[in-house]
Amino acid sequence: MRKLVVLALVMGFVGVASAQVIWADDFDGYADQAAMDAVYTQAYPAAPALLDQTKGFSDGQSVHFGQPTVNYTEKMYKNFGQEVDGTDAAPLKVEFMVDLDTIIWSTRQYIELRGYLGAGYADGALEDLFAQGFTSSGVDTAKVSGRLIGGPEAGWFSYNADKSLDWMKLTMLVKSTTVEYYVNDVLDTTKTRGGAVTYDCIVIGSGLSSAGADVWFDDLVVEIIPEPASLMLLGLLALIRRR
């Protein structure tokens, strides 16, 4: 009987520990550009971020940023409809795949997690943001780039990882006082974040690039991940063996 009770606790804990998905998009379900534009708000409708139906990481589609003729174009965003944050026990993860067609210094495309004073994009003052991708602003432009605007390490920074012409997985984990940046599931850089701020939208594309490489984003996920259950499970399984 005790074994059954402990096993039930194990299964219950695993259920409770599942991730809470805030937003996820593999861009494969859109029939056309209009269908994607019905989900995201284009910051510059006259020069939108484009649905690419010929290329993707997980399947055949992705969102594509080319080379507009002027700056301040090609950017879209999605409001979460809720305020979210990460802690050490339950980090907030932002993850996506990214691909380049050329490794060039002037590329400026990235994905941002933003938090506004109000309830979504541009609703009141911008309180905080984290970014990962590529920029040409004060960094080693051969490397992947990241940004945070609050805390003692505010600003753009270079990862240790080089840019690549293959698909790369970029991940950041927002915790209580730090942000961890990963490349292909390997921890690259840890930064100290500012004060506690909640986040309400995801922004795809910089809206700042009139030169550089074409960039594709795919398999975007924003989710809250509970603390790993491994130690708890090991303890419970050891209790089963003893009984």
C-alpha positions in Angstrom: 0.0 0.0 0.0 2.8 2.4 0.9 4.5 1.8 -2.5 1.2 2.7 -4.2 0.9 5.9 -2.2 4.4 6.9 -2.9 4.0 6.1 -6.6 0.9 8.2 -6.7 2.8 11.1 -5.2 5.5 10.7 -7.8 3.0 10.8 -10.7 1.2 13.7 -9.1 4.4 15.7 -8.7 5.3 15.1 -12.3 1.9 16.4 -13.4 2.3 19.5 -11.2 5.8 20.2 -12.6 4.8 20.5 -16.2 5.7 23.8 -17.9 3.2 26.6 -18.3 3.2 27.7 -21.9 2.6 31.5 -22.3 3.0 31.6 -26.1 4.3 29.2 -28.7 4.5 29.4 -32.5 6.2 27.2 -35.1 4.6 29.4 -37.9 3.5 26.2 -39.8 -0.2 26.7 -39.3 -0.7 29.9 -41.2 -2.3 29.6 -44.7 -0.8 32.9 -45.8 0.5 36.3 -44.7 -3.0 37.6 -43.8 -3.4 34.6 -41.4 -0.2 35.5 -39.5 -1.1 39.2 -39.5 -4.4 38.2 -37.8 -2.4 36.8 -34.8 0.5 39.3 -34.6 0.4 43.1 -34.8 2.8 44.5 -37.4 4.5 47.5 -36.1 5.0 48.8 -39.6 2.2 47.5 -41.8 3.6 49.0 -45.0 6.7 46.9 -44.5 5.7 43.8 -42.5 7.7 40.9 -41.2 7.1 38.2 -43.7 5.7 34.6 -43.5 8.2 32.4 -45.4 6.3 29.4 -46.7 9.4 27.8 -48.3 11.8 27.5 -45.3 11.5 26.5 -41.7 13.4 24.5 -39.0 10.6 22.2 -37.8 8.7 22.1 -41.0 8.2 24.3 -44.1 7.5 27.8 -42.7 9.1 30.5 -40.6 9.0 34.3 -40.2 11.5 36.0 -42.4 13.3 39.4 -42.1 14.9 40.6 -45.3 16.6 43.9 -46.1 14.2 46.8 -46.2 15.1 49.9 -48.1 14.8 52.1 -45.0 15.2 51.7 -41.3 12.4 51.4 -38.8 10.4 48.7 -40.6 9.8 45.0 -40.3 8.8 44.2 -36.7 5.8 42.5 -35.2 4.6 41.7 -31.6 2.2 39.6 -29.6 0.7 40.6 -26.3 0.4 37.7 -23.8 -2.8 39.0 -22.2 -1.2 38.5 -18.8 1.9 39.6 -16.8 4.6 36.9 -16.3 8.0 36.7 -14.6 10.6 34.1 -13.7 12.1 33.0 -10.4 14.9 30.6 -9.5 12.3 27.9 -8.7 10.3 28.6 -11.9 12.3 30.4 -14.6 10.7 32.1 -17.5 12.1 30.7 -20.7 12.2 32.4 -24.1 13.5 30.0 -26.8 13.6 30.0 -30.6 15.5 28.8 -33.7 17.3 31.3 -35.9 19.1 31.1 -39.2 21.3 33.5 -41.2 22.0 33.5 -44.9 25.2 35.6 -44.5 27.6 36.3 -41.6 27.9 40.1 -41.9 28.6 42.7 -39.2 25.6 44.9 -40.0 22.8 42.4 -39.2 20.3 43.7 -36.6 17.5 41.2 -36.0 16.5 39.7 -32.6 13.6 38.7 -30.5 12.7 40.6 -27.3 10.8 39.9 -24.1 9.3 43.2 -23.0 7.5 44.5 -20.0 5.4 47.8 -20.0 3.8 49.7 -17.2 0.5 48.9 -18.8 -0.9 45.7 -20.2 1.1 45.2 -23.4 3.2 46.6 -26.2 3.7 50.4 -26.0 1.0 50.7 -23.2 2.8 53.1 -20.9 6.5 53.3 -20.2 8.8 50.5 -21.1 10.0 49.0 -17.8 12.4 46.3 -19.0 13.4 44.1 -21.9 15.7 41.2 -22.7 16.8 40.4 -26.2 18.8 37.7 -28.0 19.8 37.5 -31.7 22.2 39.8 -33.6 23.1 43.5 -33.5 25.8 45.8 -34.7 25.7 48.1 -31.7 28.9 48.0 -29.6 29.5 44.3 -29.7 31.7 41.7 -31.4 29.6 41.4 -34.6 31.0 37.9 -35.3 29.2 36.7 -32.2 25.6 36.1 -31.2 24.3 39.1 -29.2 22.1 39.8 -26.2 20.7 42.7 -24.4 19.1 43.8 -21.1 18.1 47.3 -20.1 17.9 47.1 -16.3 20.4 46.4 -13.6 24.2 46.8 -13.3 25.0 45.0 -16.6 22.5 46.9 -18.8 23.3 47.2 -22.5 24.2 45.0 -25.5 26.8 42.3 -25.0 28.5 39.6 -27.1 28.0 35.9 -26.4 31.0 33.6 -26.5 29.3 31.7 -29.4 30.0 32.7 -33.0 27.3 33.4 -35.5 26.5 30.4 -37.7 25.0 29.7 -41.1 23.2 26.7 -39.6 20.0 26.9 -37.6 20.9 27.8 -34.0 18.8 27.4 -30.9 18.8 30.5 -28.6 17.4 30.3 -25.1 17.2 32.7 -22.2 16.1 31.8 -18.7 14.8 34.7 -16.6 15.3 33.9 -12.9 14.9 36.0 -9.7 18.1 38.1 -10.1 19.8 36.7 -13.2 19.2 36.0 -16.9 20.9 32.9 -18.4 21.6 32.9 -22.1 22.1 29.5 -23.9 23.2 28.5 -27.4 22.1 25.1 -28.6 21.3 24.1 -25.0 24.7 25.1 -23.7 25.0 27.9 -21.1 26.9 30.7 -22.7 26.5 33.8 -20.5 24.8 34.8 -17.2 23.8 38.4 -16.6 22.4 40.2 -13.5 18.9 41.5 -14.1 17.4 44.7 -12.7 14.5 44.8 -10.1 11.4 42.6 -10.2 9.4 43.5 -13.4 6.7 41.6 -15.1 6.6 40.9 -18.8 3.6 41.2 -21.1 4.7 40.8 -24.8 7.1 39.3 -27.2 8.6 41.4 -30.0 10.0 39.7 -33.2 12.4 41.6 -35.3 14.3 44.8 -34.6 12.7 47.3 -37.0 16.1 48.8 -37.3 17.8 47.0 -40.2 18.3 48.3 -43.7 21.4 46.2 -44.3 22.9 42.9 -43.3 21.8 39.3 -43.6 18.4 37.8 -44.2 17.3 36.2 -40.9 14.6 33.6 -40.2 13.0 32.8 -36.9 11.1 29.6 -36.1 9.8 27.5 -33.2 9.3 30.3 -30.7 8.3 29.2 -27.2 7.7 31.4 -24.1 7.0 29.3 -21.0 7.4 29.1 -17.3 9.4 26.0 -16.2 9.1 24.6 -12.7 12.2 23.6 -10.7 13.6 20.3 -12.0 11.9 17.4 -10.3 14.8 15.0 -10.4 15.9 15.3 -6.7 12.3 14.9 -5.5 11.8 11.9 -7.7 15.0 10.3 -6.6 14.0 10.7 -3.0 10.6 9.2 -3.5 11.9 6.3 -5.5 14.5 5.6 -2.8 11.7 5.5 -0.3 9.9 3.0 -2.5 12.9 0.7 -2.5 13.3 0.9 1.3 9.7 -0.1 1.7 
